[in-house]
Amino acid sequence: MAGRTVTRADLCEAVYQQVGLSRTESAALVELVLTEIAECLARGETVKLSSFGSFIVREKGERVGRNPKTGQEVPIEPRRVMVFKPSSILKHRINGTVADGEADED
């Protein structure tokens, strides 16, 4: 299941083609949206995009890991990780099923 990767340039081109802004304005708009999402996540906020899904920042505590080669225990520092939870609408769209009357839960 080899899919192609969508890049920022692809997103800018799509905005240019579908919205009618200039290429420069389209690139600025895409960059502004991505920057705002990234800044919200860096502050630990959840970003919820209706009919798409939610980007959630979770705190992970310190734990003990193990080096698989040596078996030696290694402490893993506490950290924040980002999780994406797709909406039910996006799940149905990906699987090609119809979401009859389902409300967006995310």
Residue pairs with C-beta under 8 A, 6 or more apart in sequence:
8 27
8 30
8 31
8 34
11 30
12 23
12 26
12 27
12 30
13 23
13 26
15 21
15 26
15 29
15 30
16 22
16 23
16 26
19 26
21 29
37 47
37 55
40 47
41 47
41 55
41 57
41 82
44 57
44 80
45 57
46 54
46 55
46 56
46 57
47 54
47 55
48 54
48 55
48 106
50 87
50 104
50 106
51 87
51 89
51 90
51 104
52 86
52 87
52 89
52 90
52 106
53 84
53 85
53 86
53 87
53 90
53 106
54 84
54 85
54 87
54 106
55 82
55 83
55 84
56 82
56 83
56 84
56 85
57 80
57 81
57 82
57 83
58 80
58 81
58 82
58 83
59 78
59 79
59 80
60 78
60 79
60 80
60 81
61 78
62 75
62 76
62 77
62 78
63 75
63 76
64 73
64 74
64 75
64 76
65 73
65 74
65 75
65 76
66 72
66 73
66 74
67 73
67 74
85 106
86 94
86 106
87 104
87 105
87 106
88 99
88 102
88 104
88 105
88 106
89 99
89 102
89 104
92 98
92 99
92 102
